[in-house]
Amino acid sequence: MKPKLSVLINAYGDYYRQRQVKDDQRQIERYDNLTLIENRNKSSLELMTHKDYDQKSFKELISAIELNGITSFNMTTFWGKIAEGIERNLGNSLDMPIHSLSLHYEETSKGANTLDQYTSAFNCNSVGCIAGFAMAIAMDWKQPDWLTEDSRNYMHSFENIACNYLNIPIQVGRKIFYGDEASVWAFVAYHERENYQNLEWSNWEDDEYDDFDWTEESIELSSIDYKVAVDVLRRIASGEITFSDEFIPQYKQQ
């Protein structure tokens, strides 16, 4: 049975807080408990098909990205903070939109919330990807006290919490959260190039179609803007885009 979202979140909190305490035995116990809950989460979600996806959660996620996307959507980090000195009005600039900023070498704030816990929206310096937005909603827009490092150090936490919230398999989540080979972004970029011209291949040019296999190519995360994210998420929620038994993106089977 899939663990409740609160149980999963609490297990991560117990484990990461214990890591800060010099008690090896308790840390092992917390790790074993977290592993058990994560495995339950993964195995339960593996059984989910489009009919099982949580439509309410998808709607909340899409609405949040649509509302905050122009200033707070960036696929290169789970939760991040815009570096000092970067003007926020760049989010309205065709030259440097927020989604295209690379946050790979930026540190998140230490000892302070990346998300504004007093409102139901990102604060003025926060950005997040699809998994980040999903986890933010699941946690009532409050940054947990155990998230004290670069958010990418908590990859499994974001994956498991976001997929539990959306009720989708972890493998499906990875096809959505990342731009790796056989992602949903590579799928739409290849099959519907005219509609997704801004999606950029990592190691391939548009005029090189000979012997091209989109399942072996990746998409630059910084080329995924919030409008594309909202569009593709709606198509996944509606069942227009589904995933095969091997979790490869495909169009709805008749």
Helices and strands as residue ranges (DSSP letters): H 5-19, H 24-45, G 50-52, H 55-72, E 79-81, G 88-92, G 98-100, E 126-128, H 130-138, G 151-154, H 155-166, H 170-177, H 184-191, G 214-216, G 221-223, H 226-238, E 241-243, E 249-251
